[in-house]
Amino acid sequence: MTEEQKEEQRRSFAFGNTNIENARITRRTVDEAASELETAKP
C-alpha cells in the first residue's frame, strides 16, 4: 500500500466516523482539516 493510499484510507475512515455523529461533516471538511494538520506539522 502506498503512502497516498494510506492517506486516502485514513481520511475515508475519519469521514465515516465523524459523519455518523454529525451529518454536516463532508469529505471536503475532512480533506480541509487533514491538509491544515499536514501544514501545521513541526
N, CA, C and O atoms as a GROMACS GRO file, in nm:
protein
  168
    1MET      N    1   0.085  -0.117   0.000
    1MET     CA    2   0.000   0.000   0.000
    1MET      C    3   0.090   0.124   0.000
    1MET      O    4   0.182   0.135   0.081
    2THR      N    5   0.063   0.215  -0.091
    2THR     CA    6   0.145   0.336  -0.100
    2THR      C    7   0.104   0.436   0.009
    2THR      O    8  -0.001   0.422   0.071
    3GLU      N    9   0.188   0.534   0.032
    3GLU     CA   10   0.156   0.639   0.130
    3GLU      C   11   0.029   0.714   0.090
    3GLU      O   12  -0.051   0.752   0.175
    4GLU      N   13   0.013   0.735  -0.039
    4GLU     CA   14  -0.107   0.804  -0.088
    4GLU      C   15  -0.233   0.723  -0.058
    4GLU      O   16  -0.335   0.779  -0.018
    5GLN      N   17  -0.226   0.593  -0.077
    5GLN     CA   18  -0.340   0.506  -0.049
    5GLN      C   19  -0.369   0.504   0.101
    5GLN      O   20  -0.485   0.501   0.142
    6LYS      N   21  -0.264   0.503   0.183
    6LYS     CA   22  -0.284   0.505   0.328
    6LYS      C   23  -0.353   0.634   0.372
    6LYS      O   24  -0.443   0.632   0.456
    7GLU      N   25  -0.310   0.746   0.314
    7GLU     CA   26  -0.371   0.876   0.349
    7GLU      C   27  -0.517   0.879   0.305
    7GLU      O   28  -0.602   0.928   0.379
    8GLU      N   29  -0.546   0.827   0.187
    8GLU     CA   30  -0.684   0.822   0.138
    8GLU      C   31  -0.770   0.736   0.230
    8GLU      O   32  -0.883   0.772   0.260
    9GLN      N   33  -0.717   0.624   0.275
    9GLN     CA   34  -0.790   0.536   0.364
    9GLN      C   35  -0.811   0.602   0.501
    9GLN      O   36  -0.918   0.588   0.560
   10ARG      N   37  -0.710   0.673   0.551
   10ARG     CA   38  -0.722   0.742   0.679
   10ARG      C   39  -0.832   0.848   0.674
   10ARG      O   40  -0.913   0.860   0.766
   11ARG      N   41  -0.834   0.923   0.566
   11ARG     CA   42  -0.936   1.028   0.551
   11ARG      C   43  -1.075   0.967   0.538
   11ARG      O   44  -1.172   1.019   0.592
   12SER      N   45  -1.085   0.858   0.466
   12SER     CA   46  -1.214   0.790   0.450
   12SER      C   47  -1.264   0.739   0.584
   12SER      O   48  -1.383   0.750   0.615
   13PHE      N   49  -1.174   0.684   0.663
   13PHE     CA   50  -1.209   0.635   0.797
   13PHE      C   51  -1.256   0.752   0.884
   13PHE      O   52  -1.358   0.741   0.954
   14ALA      N   53  -1.183   0.862   0.880
   14ALA     CA   54  -1.220   0.980   0.959
   14ALA      C   55  -1.358   1.031   0.917
   14ALA      O   56  -1.440   1.065   1.002
   15PHE      N   57  -1.382   1.036   0.787
   15PHE     CA   58  -1.512   1.082   0.738
   15PHE      C   59  -1.624   0.990   0.787
   15PHE      O   60  -1.725   1.037   0.838
   16GLY      N   61  -1.605   0.861   0.771
   16GLY     CA   62  -1.707   0.766   0.810
   16GLY      C   63  -1.744   0.776   0.957
   16GLY      O   64  -1.862   0.768   0.993
   17ASN      N   65  -1.644   0.794   1.041
   17ASN     CA   66  -1.670   0.802   1.185
   17ASN      C   67  -1.728   0.935   1.228
   17ASN      O   68  -1.814   0.939   1.316
   18THR      N   69  -1.683   1.044   1.170
   18THR     CA   70  -1.736   1.174   1.210
   18THR      C   71  -1.874   1.200   1.152
   18THR      O   72  -1.956   1.265   1.216
   19ASN      N   73  -1.899   1.150   1.032
   19ASN     CA   74  -2.028   1.172   0.968
   19ASN      C   75  -2.141   1.102   1.043
   19ASN      O   76  -2.255   1.147   1.039
   20ILE      N   77  -2.110   0.994   1.111
   20ILE     CA   78  -2.210   0.923   1.192
   20ILE      C   79  -2.260   1.015   1.304
   20ILE      O   80  -2.379   1.018   1.335
   21GLU      N   81  -2.167   1.089   1.363
   21GLU     CA   82  -2.200   1.177   1.475
   21GLU      C   83  -2.256   1.312   1.429
   21GLU      O   84  -2.337   1.373   1.499
   22ASN      N   85  -2.212   1.358   1.312
   22ASN     CA   86  -2.251   1.490   1.267
   22ASN      C   87  -2.269   1.486   1.114
   22ASN      O   88  -2.170   1.482   1.040
   23ALA      N   89  -2.392   1.486   1.068
   23ALA     CA   90  -2.422   1.473   0.926
   23ALA      C   91  -2.373   1.592   0.844
   23ALA      O   92  -2.368   1.585   0.721
   24ARG      N   93  -2.336   1.702   0.909
   24ARG     CA   94  -2.286   1.819   0.837
   24ARG      C   95  -2.141   1.803   0.795
   24ARG      O   96  -2.091   1.882   0.715
   25ILE      N   97  -2.073   1.702   0.847
   25ILE     CA   98  -1.935   1.676   0.808
   25ILE      C   99  -1.935   1.615   0.667
   25ILE      O  100  -2.007   1.519   0.640
   26THR      N  101  -1.853   1.672   0.580
   26THR     CA  102  -1.842   1.622   0.444
   26THR      C  103  -1.700   1.573   0.419
   26THR      O  104  -1.610   1.596   0.500
   27ARG      N  105  -1.680   1.506   0.308
   27ARG     CA  106  -1.544   1.464   0.271
   27ARG      C  107  -1.455   1.587   0.254
   27ARG      O  108  -1.336   1.584   0.287
   28ARG      N  109  -1.513   1.693   0.204
   28ARG     CA  110  -1.435   1.817   0.186
   28ARG      C  111  -1.389   1.871   0.322
   28ARG      O  112  -1.276   1.917   0.335
   29THR      N  113  -1.476   1.866   0.420
   29THR     CA  114  -1.441   1.911   0.555
   29THR      C  115  -1.322   1.832   0.608
   29THR      O  116  -1.228   1.888   0.663
   30VAL      N  117  -1.327   1.701   0.590
   30VAL     CA  118  -1.219   1.613   0.636
   30VAL      C  119  -1.091   1.644   0.560
   30VAL      O  120  -0.984   1.652   0.620
   31ASP      N  121  -1.101   1.662   0.428
   31ASP     CA  122  -0.983   1.693   0.347
   31ASP      C  123  -0.920   1.825   0.389
   31ASP      O  124  -0.798   1.836   0.399
   32GLU      N  125  -1.002   1.925   0.415
   32GLU     CA  126  -0.950   2.055   0.457
   32GLU      C  127  -0.880   2.045   0.593
   32GLU      O  128  -0.773   2.101   0.612
   33ALA      N  129  -0.942   1.974   0.686
   33ALA     CA  130  -0.882   1.958   0.819
   33ALA      C  131  -0.751   1.881   0.810
   33ALA      O  132  -0.653   1.918   0.876
   34ALA      N  133  -0.747   1.776   0.729
   34ALA     CA  134  -0.626   1.696   0.714
   34ALA      C  135  -0.514   1.780   0.651
   34ALA      O  136  -0.398   1.769   0.691
   35SER      N  137  -0.549   1.861   0.554
   35SER     CA  138  -0.450   1.947   0.490
   35SER      C  139  -0.394   2.050   0.588
   35SER      O  140  -0.274   2.077   0.588
   36GLU      N  141  -0.481   2.106   0.671
   36GLU     CA  142  -0.436   2.202   0.772
   36GLU      C  143  -0.342   2.135   0.871
   36GLU      O  144  -0.241   2.194   0.911
   37LEU      N  145  -0.374   2.013   0.912
   37LEU     CA  146  -0.289   1.941   1.006
   37LEU      C  147  -0.153   1.908   0.943
   37LEU      O  148  -0.050   1.912   1.011
   38GLU      N  149  -0.152   1.875   0.814
   38GLU     CA  150  -0.028   1.846   0.745
   38GLU      C  151   0.064   1.966   0.745
   38GLU      O  152   0.184   1.952   0.769
   39THR      N  153   0.010   2.083   0.718
   39THR     CA  154   0.093   2.203   0.711
   39THR      C  155   0.135   2.251   0.849
   39THR      O  156   0.231   2.327   0.862
   40ALA      N  157   0.064   2.209   0.953
   40ALA     CA  158   0.096   2.252   1.089
   40ALA      C  159   0.202   2.164   1.155
   40ALA      O  160   0.249   2.196   1.265
   41LYS      N  161   0.241   2.054   1.091
   41LYS     CA  162   0.340   1.965   1.149
   41LYS      C  163   0.472   2.039   1.166
   41LYS      O  164   0.514   2.115   1.078
   42PRO      N  165   0.538   2.016   1.280
   42PRO     CA  166   0.667   2.086   1.302
   42PRO      C  167   0.777   2.031   1.215
   42PRO      O  168   0.891   2.078   1.222
   0.00000   0.00000   0.00000
